[in-house]
Amino acid sequence: MADIQFEIQGQDAVEATEELFSISGLSGSWETEGGAGKEGTLITIGTIVAIVGGTVAIAEQIRKWYKEYKQGKSGKKIEKVLIQGRNGRRLLLENATLEQIKQILDDQWSRKREDAPPRPQARRG
C-alpha cells in the first residue's frame, strides 16, 4: 500500500467523503465501493496521496469531521470510518484519539520522505 486509505460506511458516506476531501491540506481521490449494501449503507474508499501542512492540524480536522458526521451533522450520518496506513496499520475512528490519528499520518509521511531519492548536494568550489 502506497498511501493512506479511508473506508467510510453509512447512508451519507458520499457526502461525508466529499467533505473529508475538501479539508484544506488533503489531496487524494475516492470512489464508491459497489452499491448500497445492507439497510441502504454505502461504502466509499478514499486515498490520501498528499498532506500539505502539519499533521497535527490535519488530524484535528479529520477528528472534528468524524465527530460531526457521527453525531448526525445536518441530518447526515455515517456508521464507521476506518483508516489504513501504508504499513497496514488500521484505526477505527470510533474511539480514536487525536494522537492515534496523527501517528498514522506521521508514519505515512515520514516513510514517504525516507523512500524519496536523496537530494543532490550543492558543490562548493
Buried (B, 14 or more C-beta within 10 A) or exposed (E): EEBBBBBBBBBBBBBBBEBBBEBEEBEBEBEEBEEEEEEEBBBBBBBBEEBEEEBBBBBBBBBEBBEBBBEEBEEBBBBBBBBBBBEEBEBEBEEBEEEBBBBBBBBBBEBBEEEEEEEEEEEEE
